[in-house]
Amino acid sequence: MTSPRFYFLHSYYFAPAREEDTLAVTDYYGPFTSAVRVGNLFGTQFHPEKSHHWGIQLLRNFAELA
């Protein structure tokens, strides 16, 4: 089984004020924060494509957090 893959369409990224809020890091021409969590709020630097099973699974995972 291959690892899930997601893509980024631009070179912008956010840098969280607190390193402990980083949930995931992506290495693409250098590491950057690609997902954050602050309390019960989650954010990603990418959007999952619901047309692909990895995107559907990621959305299910978020839905199950509630």
C-alpha positions in Angstrom: 0.0 0.0 0.0 1.4 3.4 -0.9 1.4 6.3 1.5 -1.3 9.0 1.0 -0.2 12.0 -1.1 -1.6 15.4 -1.3 -0.4 18.3 -3.5 0.2 22.0 -3.1 -0.6 24.5 -5.9 1.4 27.5 -4.7 4.5 28.4 -2.7 2.8 30.0 0.2 2.8 28.5 3.6 2.0 29.5 7.2 4.4 29.5 10.1 2.6 29.0 13.4 3.5 31.3 16.2 3.9 28.3 18.5 5.8 25.3 17.3 3.7 22.9 19.4 0.7 23.8 17.2 2.3 22.0 14.2 0.5 18.8 13.5 2.2 17.8 10.2 5.3 18.9 8.3 5.9 18.5 4.6 9.3 18.5 3.0 9.1 20.2 -0.4 12.2 22.2 -1.2 12.6 22.3 2.6 10.3 21.5 5.5 7.2 23.6 6.3 4.2 23.2 8.5 1.3 21.7 6.5 -1.2 21.1 9.2 -1.9 22.7 12.6 -4.0 22.1 15.6 -4.9 24.6 18.3 -7.3 23.1 20.8 -10.2 21.6 18.8 -9.4 23.6 15.7 -7.5 22.0 12.8 -6.1 23.6 9.7 -4.3 22.3 6.6 -2.2 24.0 4.0 -3.8 21.8 1.3 -7.3 20.8 0.5 -8.1 17.2 0.1 -9.5 16.1 -3.2 -12.7 14.3 -2.5 -12.4 12.7 -6.0 -9.6 10.5 -4.6 -9.9 7.9 -1.9 -7.1 9.6 0.2 -9.0 12.8 0.2 -12.2 11.1 1.2 -10.4 9.2 4.0 -8.9 12.4 5.3 -12.3 14.1 5.4 -13.7 11.1 7.2 -10.9 11.3 9.8 -11.8 15.0 10.4 -15.5 14.1 10.7 -14.8 11.4 13.3 -13.0 13.9 15.6 -16.3 15.6 16.5 
